[in-house]
Amino acid sequence: MIRSSNIRLRTLLMIGSALTLAACDGAKNIASPGEGAIVTPPPAPAPAPAPAPTPTPTPTGPADSCPTGTTNVGVINNLRNCQISGTITGGLTLANIRGVVYSLSGRVNVGIDLGADPGAPAAGGQQGILTIDPGVVVFGSSGADALVINRGSQIFAEGTATRPIVFTSRSNMEGGVNDSSIGQWGGIVLLGRAPIHTCVGAGATPGTVNCQSAVEGLTGAFYGGGSPADNSGRLAYVQVRYPGFEVSPGNELNGITFGGVGSGTTANFIQVHNSSDDGIEWFGGRVNHKRIVITGADDDSIDTDLGFKGLIQYALVVQRTNGGDRVIEAETSGNETRTPRSNPRIANFTFIGNRTPDSLLIRGGTDFGLANGIIRNTTATGLCLDIDGAQTVAAADAPTDEAGAPIFRSVIFGCSGAARDESDVPLASITPIITGNNNLLPTVTLTLTDIFLPGSFETGAVATNPRTAFTGTGTFFDETTFVGAFRNAADTWYAGWTCGVGTGATACTAAPAPIQ
């Protein structure tokens, strides 16, 4: 028994020694807590990023189809030609769609004449409303192609400074025009219910709701009424290129015709280029404008008739070297006693005449006002002003709104002569009208740059507050302190939305395309 116990004891001691030796030897290879480095396995590599998708190229070329309300008539200049025709009643929008331009087929009427009285619409009349998106291009192919907004209907063609709306000709679309091209399609006609002084039909009283007239160049298109504030819609940032086709000898459409258009209408930032007739002609009405540009008109640039009483501020006119009649033609002979009497007021203008006729022809049938302007005639013999016919009417015959002789305030006359000596209006009678009042006569030397921008002489001229010059015009006129259409050479309000005006401008001869 004792021997067995001893044997077991020795065995246990030997096992304990072995364990102790093993522990001492292991210390060489096993670190104590806090000693050595802990090795963390590296993370799995991130997957490579997916390659960026190849950008889808912007589609080019003509659209596949035309929008509702228009007709697909093929392709022109790699653009889908979507045609409008006939009479638009209800509403139609010419949307800015990639690869689409619009064309006029014949006379396109917006609405059917609702007559002169908004309270008693004419039998069969219907309203139409045409909306045109910024950047859209519309063209006509011949003199028969015209856009007519009839009484009681409206147009809303409002572009932007960078996305003007362009009306032009097929030839321009096809790259077939040059600087002398004119009269390749009809033009735009707006007809309203504002007062006029010449009526068709017996027994009508001028200036009232029963006085209407027919517009020249069209048949069955009437304007006039008794609503001075009539509203034909809104135009803004619009170009009208190569319009004014001659329908018959002496019977032409203008670039834009405003017939009896009321003061509720907005029409600003408008350019008419190379019209074969007048740039813009107003037949009565009360519509006002700010910032109009008329370039290359083959007849008169600004023509006012039949009792027009509108206000215009910031106007630039540049005639073509080989074309154009007068910059302004005011009224017609024999209308001295008609009521309402024409009485336009224009402030802050620059007129560049390149033809030998007098730049301004003001007849006795109109009152007229010009303030803060520059008139330049580049020809050696061209005069600035022709006042033709008595400017005041005998009291017994005078219209109730006779305003007296023309008003000139802070006008620079940069011509070979200030005024013409007409047989019935001696120069001695005209001279007092244009002398004084900060007007500068032809002894001046102009310093215009880039054809029409003011230089040191023009910016130093003394201006007149248009509201003071033209009393009774309310707050329409900005109270400017400079002479001419531009404050200085950096005042380029025409840039971007016009063609062919100023250094770096897009040429009017270039084929337009819709701007997205």
Residue pairs with C-beta under 8 A, 6 or more apart in sequence:
59 98
59 99
60 78
60 99
61 78
61 99
62 75
62 78
62 79
62 80
62 99
62 100
63 79
63 80
63 97
63 98
63 99
63 100
64 80
65 72
65 80
66 72
66 80
66 82
66 83
66 100
67 82
67 95
67 97
67 100
69 84
69 92
69 93
70 82
70 83
70 84
70 94
70 102
71 82
71 83
71 84
71 85
72 80
72 81
72 82
72 83
73 81
73 82
73 83
73 103
74 81
75 81
76 101
76 103
76 170
76 173
76 174
77 101
77 173
77 174
77 175
77 511
77 513
79 99
79 100
79 101
79 513
79 514
80 99
80 100
80 101
81 101
81 102
81 103
82 100
82 101
82 102
82 103
83 102
83 103
83 104
83 105
84 92
84 94
84 102
84 103
84 104
84 105
84 108
85 104
85 105
85 106
85 108
86 106
86 108
86 109
87 108
87 109
87 110
87 111
87 112
87 128
88 108
88 109
88 110
88 111
88 128
88 129
88 130
89 111
89 112
89 126
89 127
89 128
90 127
90 128
90 129
91 128
91 129
91 130
91 131
92 128
92 129
92 130
92 131
93 130
93 131
93 132
93 133
94 102
94 130
94 131
94 132
94 133
94 136
94 138
95 133
95 136
96 133
96 134
96 135
96 136
96 163
96 514
96 515
96 516
97 514
98 514
98 516
99 514
100 514
101 136
101 137
101 138
101 139
101 173
101 513
101 514
102 136
102 137
102 138
102 139
103 138
103 139
103 140
103 141
103 145
103 170
104 138
104 139
104 140
104 141
104 145
104 146
104 147
104 185
104 186
105 145
106 144
106 145
107 144
107 145
107 146
107 148
107 186
107 218
108 145
108 146
108 147
108 148
109 128
109 148
109 150
110 128
110 129
110 130
110 147
110 148
110 149
110 150
110 153
110 154
110 155
111 125
111 126
111 127
111 128
111 129
111 149
111 150
111 151
111 152
111 153
112 124
112 125
112 126
112 128
112 150
113 122
113 125
113 150
113 151
113 152
113 191
113 220
113 221
113 222
114 121
114 122
114 125
114 126
114 127
114 150
114 151
114 152
114 153
115 121
115 122
115 125
115 151
115 152
115 225
116 151
116 193
116 209
116 210
116 211
116 212
116 222
116 224
116 225
116 226
117 193
117 209
117 225
117 226
118 152
118 193
118 227
118 230
121 152
125 151
125 152
127 152
127 153
127 154
128 149
128 150
128 153
128 154
129 153
129 154
129 155
129 156
129 233
130 147
130 149
130 153
130 154
130 155
130 156
130 157
131 155
131 156
131 157
132 138
132 155
132 156
132 157
132 158
132 165
133 165
134 158
134 159
134 160
134 163
134 164
134 165
134 237
134 515
135 159
135 160
135 163
135 164
135 165
135 514
135 515
135 516
136 159
136 165
136 166
136 514
137 165
137 166
137 168
137 173
137 512
137 513
137 514
138 147
138 165
138 166
138 167
138 168
139 167
139 168
139 169
139 170
139 172
139 173
139 185
140 146
140 167
140 168
140 169
140 170
140 184
140 185
140 186
140 243
141 169
141 170
141 185
142 184
142 185
142 186
142 245
143 183
143 185
143 186
143 245
143 246
143 247
143 253
144 186
144 245
145 185
145 186
146 185
146 186
146 187
146 188
146 189
146 217
146 218
146 253
147 155
147 167
147 186
147 187
147 188
147 189
148 189
148 191
148 218
148 221
149 155
149 188
149 189
149 190
149 191
149 232
149 233
150 191
150 221
151 191
151 192
151 193
151 222
151 223
151 225
151 260
152 193
153 232
154 231
154 232
154 233
155 190
155 232
155 233
155 234
155 235
156 233
156 234
157 165
157 233
157 234
157 235
157 236
157 238
158 165
158 234
158 235
158 236
158 237
159 165
159 236
159 237
159 238
159 269
159 497
160 237
160 497
161 237
161 269
161 495
161 496
161 497
162 496
162 497
162 515
163 237
163 515
164 237
164 238
164 239
164 496
164 497
164 498
164 515
165 237
165 238
165 239
166 238
166 239
166 241
166 512
167 188
167 238
167 239
167 240
167 241
167 243
168 185
168 239
168 240
168 241
168 242
168 512
169 177
169 181
169 184
169 185
169 241
169 242
169 243
170 184
170 185
171 177
171 181
171 184
171 242
172 181
172 184
172 241
172 242
172 508
172 509
172 511
172 512
173 511
173 512
174 511
175 509
175 511
177 184
177 242
177 508
177 509
178 509
179 296
179 320
179 509
180 274
180 320
180 322
180 323
181 242
181 274
181 509
182 242
182 244
182 274
182 275
182 276
182 296
182 298
182 323
183 242
183 243
183 244
183 245
183 246
183 252
183 275
183 276
183 277
183 298
184 242
184 243
184 245
185 242
185 243
185 245
186 217
186 243
186 244
186 245
186 253
187 217
187 240
187 243
187 244
187 245
187 253
187 254
187 255
187 256
187 257
187 275
188 240
188 243
188 255
188 256
188 257
189 215
189 217
189 218
189 221
189 253
189 256
189 257
189 259
190 232
190 233
190 256
190 257
190 258
190 259
190 261
190 265
191 215
191 221
191 222
191 223
191 232
191 259
191 260
191 261
192 223
192 225
192 227
192 230
192 231
192 232
192 258
192 259
192 260
192 261
192 262
192 265
192 285
192 287
193 209
193 223
193 224
193 225
193 226
193 227
193 230
193 260
193 262
194 224
194 225
194 227
194 228
194 229
194 230
194 260
194 261
194 262
194 263
194 284
194 285
194 286
194 287
195 206
195 207
195 208
195 211
195 224
195 225
195 226
195 228
195 260
195 284
195 285
195 286
195 307
195 340
196 206
196 207
196 211
196 212
196 213
196 223
196 224
196 259
196 260
196 283
196 284
196 285
196 306
196 307
196 340
197 206
197 207
197 211
197 284
197 306
197 307
197 335
197 338
197 339
197 340
197 341
197 342
198 206
198 211
198 213
198 284
198 306
198 307
198 335
198 338
199 205
199 206
199 210
199 211
199 212
199 213
199 224
200 212
200 213
200 214
200 222
201 212
203 210
204 210
204 211
204 212
205 211
206 307
206 338
206 339
206 340
207 226
207 307
207 339
207 340
208 226
209 225
209 226
209 227
211 224
211 225
211 226
212 222
212 223
212 224
212 225
212 260
213 222
213 223
213 224
213 259
213 260
213 283
213 284
213 306
214 220
214 221
214 222
215 221
215 222
215 223
215 257
215 259
215 283
216 251
216 252
216 253
216 257
217 247
217 251
217 252
217 253
217 254
217 257
218 247
218 253
221 259
223 259
223 260
223 261
223 283
223 284
223 285
224 259
224 260
224 284
225 260
227 262
228 262
228 263
228 286
229 262
229 263
229 264
229 286
230 260
230 261
230 262
230 263
230 264
230 265
231 262
231 264
231 265
232 261
232 262
232 264
232 265
232 287
233 265
233 266
234 265
234 266
234 267
235 266
235 267
235 268
235 270
236 266
236 267
236 268
236 269
236 270
237 269
237 497
238 269
238 270
238 271
239 271
239 273
239 497
239 498
239 499
239 512
240 255
240 256
240 270
240 271
240 272
240 273
240 275
241 273
241 274
241 499
241 508
241 512
242 273
242 274
242 275
243 253
243 254
243 255
243 256
243 272
243 275
243 276
244 252
244 253
244 254
244 255
244 275
244 276
244 277
244 278
244 297
244 298
244 299
245 252
245 253
245 276
246 252
246 276
246 277
247 253
252 276
252 277
252 299
253 277
254 275
254 277
254 278
254 279
254 280
254 281
254 303
255 272
255 273
255 275
255 277
255 278
255 279
255 280
255 294
255 297
256 270
256 272
256 279
256 280
256 281
257 280
257 281
257 283
258 267
258 280
258 281
258 282
258 283
258 285
258 287
259 283
259 284
259 285
260 283
260 284
260 285
261 267
261 282
261 285
261 286
261 287
262 285
262 286
262 287
263 286
263 287
263 288
263 310
265 287
267 287
267 288
267 289
268 289
268 290
268 291
268 292
269 290
269 291
269 292
269 497
270 280
270 289
270 291
270 292
270 293
271 292
271 293
271 294
271 295
271 494
271 497
271 498
271 499
271 501
272 279
272 280
272 293
272 294
272 295
272 297
273 294
273 295
273 296
273 499
273 500
273 508
274 295
274 296
274 297
274 298
274 320
274 323
274 508
275 296
275 297
275 298
275 299
276 298
276 299
277 297
277 298
277 299
278 297
278 299
278 300
278 301
278 302
278 303
278 329
279 294
279 297
279 300
279 301
279 302
279 317
280 292
280 294
280 301
280 302
280 303
281 300
281 303
281 304
281 305
282 303
282 304
282 305
282 308
282 310
282 344
283 305
283 306
283 308
284 305
284 306
284 307
284 308
284 340
285 307
285 308
285 309
285 310
286 309
286 310
287 310
288 310
288 311
288 312
288 476
289 310
289 311
289 312
289 313
289 315
290 312
290 313
290 314
291 313
291 314
291 315
291 493
291 494
292 312
292 314
292 315
292 316
293 315
293 316
293 317
293 494
293 498
293 501
294 301
294 302
294 315
294 316
294 317
294 318
295 317
295 318
295 320
295 500
295 501
295 508
296 318
296 319
296 320
296 323
296 324
297 317
297 319
297 320
297 323
297 324
298 320
298 323
298 324
298 325
299 324
299 325
300 324
300 325
300 326
300 327
300 328
300 329
301 317
301 319
301 324
301 326
301 327
301 328
301 351
302 315
302 317
302 327
302 328
302 329
303 328
303 329
303 330
304 310
304 328
304 329
304 330
304 331
304 342
304 344
304 366
305 331
305 332
305 342
306 335
306 342
307 338
307 339
307 340
307 341
307 342
308 342
308 343
308 344
309 340
309 342
309 343
309 344
310 344
310 345
311 344
311 345
311 346
311 347
311 470
311 473
311 476
311 477
312 344
312 345
312 346
312 347
312 349
313 346
313 347
313 348
313 466
313 476
313 477
313 478
313 480
314 348
314 349
314 485
314 493
315 346
315 348
315 349
315 350
315 351
315 485
316 349
316 350
316 452
316 485
316 494
316 501
317 327
317 349
317 350
317 351
317 352
317 353
318 352
318 354
318 451
318 452
318 501
319 327
319 352
319 353
319 354
319 355
320 354
321 354
323 355
324 353
324 354
324 355
325 355
325 357
326 353
326 355
326 357
326 358
326 359
326 360
326 361
327 351
327 353
327 359
327 360
327 375
328 351
328 359
328 360
328 361
328 362
329 361
330 342
330 344
330 360
330 361
330 362
330 363
330 365
330 366
330 368
331 342
331 362
331 363
331 364
331 365
331 366
332 363
332 365
333 363
333 364
333 365
333 388
333 389
334 365
335 342
335 363
335 365
335 366
336 364
336 365
336 389
336 390
336 393
336 397
337 393
337 397
337 398
337 399
338 365
338 399
339 399
339 400
339 401
340 399
340 401
341 365
341 366
341 367
341 399
341 401
341 402
341 403
342 365
342 366
342 367
342 368
343 366
343 367
343 368
343 369
343 401
343 403
344 366
344 368
344 369
345 368
345 369
345 371
345 466
345 470
345 473
345 477
346 369
346 370
346 371
346 373
347 370
347 371
347 372
347 373
347 466
347 469
347 470
347 477
347 480
348 371
348 372
348 373
348 466
348 478
348 480
348 482
348 483
348 484
348 485
349 370
349 372
349 373
349 374
349 484
349 485
350 373
350 374
350 376
350 452
350 454
350 484
350 485
350 486
351 359
351 360
351 373
351 374
351 375
351 376
352 376
352 378
352 451
352 452
353 359
353 375
353 376
353 377
353 378
353 379
353 382
353 415
354 377
354 378
354 379
355 377
355 379
355 382
356 379
356 381
356 382
357 382
357 386
358 377
358 382
358 383
358 384
358 385
358 386
358 420
359 375
359 377
359 382
359 383
359 384
359 385
359 415
360 375
360 384
360 385
360 386
361 386
361 388
362 368
362 385
362 386
362 387
362 388
362 391
362 406
363 388
363 389
364 388
364 389
364 390
364 391
364 393
365 389
367 391
367 402
367 403
367 404
367 406
368 406
368 407
369 406
369 407
369 409
369 469
369 470
370 406
370 407
370 408
370 409
370 411
371 407
371 408
371 409
371 410
371 411
371 464
371 466
371 469
371 470
372 409
372 410
372 411
372 463
372 464
372 466
372 480
372 482
372 483
372 484
373 410
373 411
373 412
373 483
373 484
374 411
374 412
374 414
374 446
374 448
374 454
374 458
374 483
374 484
374 485
375 384
375 385
375 411
375 412
375 413
375 414
375 415
376 414
376 415
376 446
376 448
377 383
377 384
377 414
377 415
377 416
379 416
380 416
381 416
382 415
382 416
383 415
383 416
383 417
383 418
383 419
383 420
384 413
384 414
384 415
384 417
384 418
384 419
384 442
385 413
385 418
385 419
385 420
385 430
385 434
386 419
386 420
386 422
387 406
387 419
387 420
387 422
387 425
387 430
387 433
388 422
388 424
388 425
389 422
389 424
389 425
390 424
390 425
391 404
391 405
391 406
391 425
391 433
392 398
392 402
392 404
392 405
393 399
393 402
405 433
406 433
407 469
407 470
408 433
408 434
408 437
408 439
409 437
409 438
409 439
409 464
409 469
410 437
410 438
410 439
410 461
410 462
410 463
410 464
410 469
410 483
411 434
411 439
411 440
411 483
412 439
412 440
412 444
412 446
412 458
412 461
412 483
412 484
413 434
413 439
413 440
413 441
413 442
413 444
414 442
414 444
414 446
415 442
416 442
417 442
418 431
418 434
418 441
418 442
419 427
419 430
419 431
419 434
420 427
421 427
421 430
434 441
435 441
437 464
438 461
438 462
438 463
438 464
440 461
444 457
445 457
446 455
446 457
446 458
447 454
447 455
447 456
447 457
447 458
448 454
448 455
448 458
449 455
449 489
450 489
450 502
450 503
452 485
452 486
453 486
453 488
453 489
453 502
454 482
454 483
454 484
454 486
454 487
454 488
454 489
455 489
458 483
458 484
459 482
459 487
459 488
461 482
461 483
462 483
463 480
463 481
463 482
463 483
465 479
465 480
465 481
466 473
466 477
466 478
466 479
466 480
467 473
467 475
467 477
467 479
470 477
480 487
482 488
486 492
486 493
492 502
494 501
494 502
495 501
495 502
495 505
498 505
499 505
499 506
499 507
499 508
499 510
500 506
500 507
500 508
500 509
